[in-house]
Amino acid sequence: MKKALITGVNGFVGRYLGLALKKRGITVYGTSRLKRWEKTEQLNFVDEIIISSFSDKEDIKRVINQVEPDVIFHLAAQSNVRQSWNSPSETILANTMITLLLFESVKEISKSIRIVTIGSSEEYGHWDGIKFPIVEDEHLNPKNPYAISKMNVSLFAKEFSSVFGLDIVHLRPFNHIGPGQGAGFVVPDFAQQIVEIEKKNKKPEIIVGNLSAKRDFTDVRDIVEAYVLAAEQGITGQIYNICSGESVEISYVLKSLISMSSENIVVNIDESKFRPNDIPDYYGSNSKFKALTFWKPQFTLKQTLNDVLNDMRSKRTDGK
């Protein structure tokens, strides 16, 4: 791998992935629909930003022909579950249809390009009798529009690999967290509220949704190392879980963050924050991926939470 293309490179994961690739001496190109990147100074996580909506085949082919990448990491997506309920059609278009256009474009340009598609643990869903830890060949039972969109990506990845010979590896990361993650996800939302309390911008109270749910958390810096290994060593047509292999109750995450603050913070439950069809507990098996690559998470949960909170503290009150 000498040249990599990351779609949605300016997102939370894309920036970390770009840094991980550049540390290996790989030239990194990234796509962004944000025109403000055109006039910014050189960015440390990418060699070149290409402005593209990545929304039609001709534009996708233009980008691929310009870059001539060895690997495409397809990160661009609508990844917020709550937002997927607000606009299911937008989510399917952004996640499934654009990925399908990418497959068709690579098929027409060069089948030698490796594509790493990013799915989600939400593809598995939940049902009575589901077995933990979840393995890659488990039955898929998605419970929200986002999960359905990613399941469709995995199905198309499998078929385009077997029928057309495309070099595709599909990854199913479980919850990933870390410094720089945006609002709308549980850990940064908790951390933001704690920082606002510390700055005396709000009363010492945190409003939360379902704290009894259990999730499998991995630091984003460990996640992107897995993405790189998948590009280098993943077997064409295969699916790999990227996860810690154990679940943690959301209440533990919140208590840990609060313990890192000197403020006396009260926690109150707001049922309006509960997700429709929320899954009570899931954690995955990373055995398949570890056996192939010897990947192992390096960051502990407490270390990650501490980094998230300190990163939030370092930001100005206005978020700039």
Helices and strands as residue ranges (DSSP letters): E 3-7, H 12-23, E 27-32, G 35-39, E 48-51, H 57-67, E 71-74, H 81-86, H 88-92, I 93-97, H 98-109, E 114-118, G 121-123, H 145-164, E 167-173, E 175-177, H 186-198, E 205-208, E 214-215, E 217-219, H 220-233, E 239-242, E 248-249, H 250-259, E 266-269, G 271-273, H 287-293, H 301-314
